[in-house]
Amino acid sequence: MSEPYSDLQQIEMSIKSAQHLVGQATKSMNGNQLKAAQDAINQAKEQFQQALSHKSGTNAQFYEFSSELIEKCETQLREANE
């Protein structure tokens, strides 16, 4: 029973990390930080997709909220790069 919780916790931490990196990168507009932010988003998306393929349906709200957060990070980073 602790394994799904660990997966959800890992997703949450990856998304928070991506949010932080995107915030820092868009403030500084440093190329290396923008790249690191994109890498963090990609990692969060990958973990999210893996968990989504194994979801039991009990955490639908978590998955929906996580998807929205990832999308917001991508949008913010994309707008910064334009």
Secondary structure as GFF3:
##gff-version 3
##sequence-region A 1 82
A	DSSP	alpha_helix	2	28	.	.	.	ID=ss1
A	DSSP	alpha_helix	31	53	.	.	.	ID=ss2
A	DSSP	alpha_helix	60	81	.	.	.	ID=ss3
###
